[in-house]
Amino acid sequence: MLSAQPLKRISILATDGVFASTLLHAKDFFHMASLRYGKQLGLDLTPAFETYLVSPDGCAVNTFSGPRIDVDGTLDDADAVILPAFWGDFDALCQQYPQVAPWLKARHAAGSAICGEASGAFWMAAAGLLDGREGTTHWRFAREFAERFPRVVFTQEKHLTDSDNLYCAGGTTSACDLYIHMVERFCGPHIAQGMARDILFEVRRSYNPGRIGFGGQKLHLDTRVLQIQEWLEEHFSEKFRFEDVARDHGMSIRNFMRRFQAATGDKPLHYLQRLRIETAKTLLSTTRKSIKTISYEVGYDDASFFARLFRQHTELSPNQYRQQYRHKSA
């Protein structure tokens, strides 16, 4: 899907102690997406949106490994904010940069997407944005995060979370999944698939429109559950029983339910519903198919039930979603 508003600027927060690799990775990633999107829009090599490195005071920052990195400016009115990983005393950073929390609150209130990678999620939580919402971080910081921010619905077992335009990625690999998801959101599935194919080819992850947000839930070591996830992606629209799926993969239904939730953080039925709803979102935003047809294509014979389920997952009716996020071709 495309964002309801055109993307003009992505700002990436630079602070002392930031991991240069995560800072510049985000910069390169979104600059490349901007060039690709600009080309699709007929702008030749002109970027379609700006990608800025910003610091709270507009000054250069000292990175974790030593190099000092210049920034493009100070905190601004970005449409999306990236919070890279950092290392250091977070209390000291909050005292050094009191501007960050009010800025993040203002950006979230204005509708900006905010993405935190690993320890970068601390900034969102400290601003109170994750209170009562789901969040995650790198395993190394899990205990500190949970103790500091008890109001956050902390889900250590998940590598990616998405709650009210607030995104958390547990580490570098899941951040790649998240950034691809953001590219799909702002630039469309064609650009996202191209980025995934060219940048992430060596890890051989498959990115289909509407499925990108599931990438982090595949970063686990249970190969049997991974096989089932891949089977569900191929057969999600069909009629089947989880008992049969479990048996076909050599497990009892009880063992299957336990292992699936432990590996992915989701119950199988909820995971299946999300697969169907995400596919429906893509069909709503990129085709003119009727709601009834889309309902049937994603596995629901009852269009009314599908519409209720869609609202539960998105807080919008299918028609409202189509109106707000329908795909606009270049």
Rosetta blueprint (number, residue, H / E / L):
1 M L
2 L L
3 S L
4 A L
5 Q L
6 P L
7 L L
8 K L
9 R E
10 I E
11 S E
12 I E
13 L E
14 A L
15 T L
16 D L
17 G L
18 V E
19 F L
20 A H
21 S H
22 T H
23 L H
24 L H
25 H H
26 A H
27 K H
28 D H
29 F H
30 F H
31 H H
32 M H
33 A H
34 S H
35 L H
36 R H
37 Y H
38 G H
39 K H
40 Q H
41 L L
42 G L
43 L L
44 D L
45 L L
46 T L
47 P L
48 A L
49 F L
50 E E
51 T E
52 Y E
53 L E
54 V E
55 S E
56 P L
57 D L
58 G L
59 C L
60 A L
61 V E
62 N E
63 T L
64 F L
65 S L
66 G L
67 P L
68 R E
69 I E
70 D L
71 V L
72 D L
73 G E
74 T E
75 L L
76 D L
77 D L
78 A L
79 D L
80 A E
81 V E
82 I E
83 L E
84 P L
85 A L
86 F E
87 W L
88 G L
89 D L
90 F H
91 D H
92 A H
93 L H
94 C H
95 Q H
96 Q H
97 Y L
98 P L
99 Q L
100 V H
101 A H
102 P H
103 W H
104 L H
105 K H
106 A H
107 R H
108 H H
109 A H
110 A L
111 G L
112 S L
113 A E
114 I E
115 C E
116 G E
117 E E
118 A H
119 S H
120 G H
121 A H
122 F H
123 W H
124 M H
125 A H
126 A H
127 A L
128 G L
129 L L
130 L L
131 D E
132 G L
133 R L
134 E E
135 G E
136 T L
137 T L
138 H L
139 W H
140 R H
141 F H
142 A H
143 R H
144 E H
145 F H
146 A H
147 E H
148 R H
149 F L
150 P L
151 R L
152 V E
153 V E
154 F E
155 T L
156 Q L
157 E L
158 K L
159 H L
160 L E
161 T E
162 D E
163 S E
164 D L
165 N L
166 L E
167 Y E
168 C E
169 A E
170 G L
171 G L
172 T H
173 T H
174 S H
175 A H
176 C H
177 D H
178 L H
179 Y H
180 I H
181 H H
182 M H
183 V H
184 E H
185 R H
186 F H
187 C H
188 G L
189 P H
190 H H
191 I H
192 A H
193 Q H
194 G H
195 M H
196 A H
197 R H
198 D H
199 I H
200 L L
201 F H
202 E H
203 V H
204 R L
205 R L
206 S L
207 Y L
208 N L
209 P L
210 G L
211 R L
212 I H
213 G H
214 F H
215 G H
216 G H
217 Q H
218 K H
219 L L
220 H L
221 L L
222 D L
223 T H
224 R H
225 V H
226 L H
227 Q H
228 I H
229 Q H
230 E H
231 W H
232 L H
233 E H
234 E H
235 H H
236 F L
237 S L
238 E L
239 K L
240 F L
241 R L
242 F H
243 E H
244 D H
245 V H
246 A H
247 R H
248 D H
249 H L
250 G L
251 M L
252 S L
253 I H
254 R H
255 N H
256 F H
257 M H
258 R H
259 R H
260 F H
261 Q H
262 A H
263 A H
264 T H
265 G L
266 D L
267 K L
268 P H
269 L H
270 H H
271 Y H
272 L H
273 Q H
274 R H
275 L H
276 R H
277 I H
278 E H
279 T H
280 A H
281 K H
282 T H
283 L H
284 L H
285 S H
286 T H
287 T L
288 R L
289 K L
290 S L
291 I H
292 K H
293 T H
294 I H
295 S H
296 Y H
297 E H
298 V L
299 G L
300 Y L
301 D L
302 D L
303 A H
304 S H
305 F H
306 F H
307 A H
308 R H
309 L H
310 F H
311 R H
312 Q H
313 H H
314 T H
315 E L
316 L L
317 S L
318 P H
319 N H
320 Q H
321 Y H
322 R H
323 Q H
324 Q H
325 Y H
326 R L
327 H L
328 K L
329 S L
330 A L
